[in-house]
Amino acid sequence: MNTPVSKTMGQQSGRRSWAEPWKIKMVEPLAVTTREHREKALAEAGFNTFLLKSEDVYIDLLTDSGTSAMSDRQWAGMMLGDEAYAGSRNFYHLESAIQRFYGYKHIVPTHQGRGAEHLISRTVIKPGQLIPGNMYFTTTRVHQELSGGIFHDVIIDQAHDPANPHPFKGNIDLDKVQALIDRHGAKSIAYISVAGTVNMAGGQPVSMANIRALRALCNTHGIKVYLDATRMVENAWFIQQREEGYAGKSVAQILKEFCSYTDVAWMSAKKDSLVNIGGWLAVNDWDLFEELRNLVVVYEGLHTYGGLAGRDLEAMAIGIEESVQDDHVRSRIGQVQYLGDLLTAWGIPIVQPVGGHAIFLDARAFYPHLKQIEFPAQTLAAELYLDSGIRAMERGIASAGRDAKTGDHHYPKLELTRLTIPRRVYTQAHMDVVAESVKAVWDARASARGLDMVYEPKYLRFFQARFERL
Ligand SMILES: *Cc1c(COP(=O)(O)O)cnc(C)c1O
């Protein structure tokens, strides 16, 4: 594997480094705070990093969603916004970019990914139908459930083991899909919900062989395959690096081939596509498109703007083209890998292999003395913030929520704290500071106390829940 590794300058002769395929034209100052200030800010935020004010944060690794730096070309595109209510030229530019790079026929823009998830879920899911998927994603599953669907995890078992080095931990276990078909019949399945990469498993990719085999299985039973394409560009990079037969293909070629095995895709363009807001839904079937094109008017806006300004559509169209360049993806994932290499070298437990958009710290291994209901991953995010002002995010029991039927907590196997790297925003020096802070929190792990959830919202509770120290 062509891993971009970190090495001290000059130690290795013949060394060849990757570097960012851009230079910095404008900067945004960061605030450095004191520990005392952070103690106060965190208590006010109910120990939930989502409730911190960003001005109290130093290095913000909460999410890679909408936090990318746009290029000068994208900013120039913003000035070309055609703010007509209907038929904006920016919509046609976006439509052709999606057709060219993702390959789908019909496009509906939405304000962001969950807008697309809402429309597709309402349109195709009949109450009581099953939706097998390669691990859940929070907003995806909530829309599936609100439409009466029942989510079934069919990811391979290795994905639930943070130490397992499987190169394609996002893969679907076809035996699990077959078992659902045998037990309930193909008609009971709304569609297969595939995400590449799999966010909740640690940004882990799906192989081309796996999607091809899934497609063949689904063809035999007349089942549709839907794709959450949010980080599919990053998935394509992993295929290029790890899968036999793809080393000589470009990320763009791989992306298009992968999408060709699916019938529908939705996108949060706030991730791969290097914009601060935007999303889309794409289908190949004309009748389905007609329904969606009609429904988008009710919930998002006319089908040529979908809740976005013309300038947003233009930035997205340009961002799509920039996002599939091999040099871009190499440095984007290379930076994540750099941070992962530092932590791994220091023996800090993280999900392996390192995924595309984030480092996932294994909070169970940090805090074996905490029960899962004492929120180890939430605790770890809080401790990181207190140490250095770095903002991470919980991906464990708080994110997993409750069972829609029984009301009990879901107890996910993975209890992770995510350090998500925004695209084109931070430098390698920032990554050093982050790694050193994680090390300090790791060294102090024995003294950490857990948390109690004192306020719990009904939907997607992790965003707004409040905690107190035990
Ligand atoms: C972010 C995300 C979504 C939802 O998109 P939004 O733009 O945040 O509404 C859906 N799926 C995945 C995998 C995501 O990461």
The ligand as an ORCA input file, in Angstrom:
! r2SCAN-3c Opt
* xyz 0 1
  C     -23.316     13.958      7.102
  C     -23.869     12.709      6.600
  C     -25.213     12.626      6.205
  C     -26.201     13.753      6.394
  O     -25.880     14.874      5.671
  P     -26.114     16.377      6.174
  O     -25.582     17.200      5.051
  O     -25.369     16.553      7.454
  O     -27.582     16.568      6.370
  C     -25.629     11.424      5.657
  N     -24.801     10.366      5.544
  C     -23.534     10.418      5.939
  C     -22.651      9.206      5.793
  C     -23.018     11.589      6.500
  O     -21.740     11.614      6.927
*
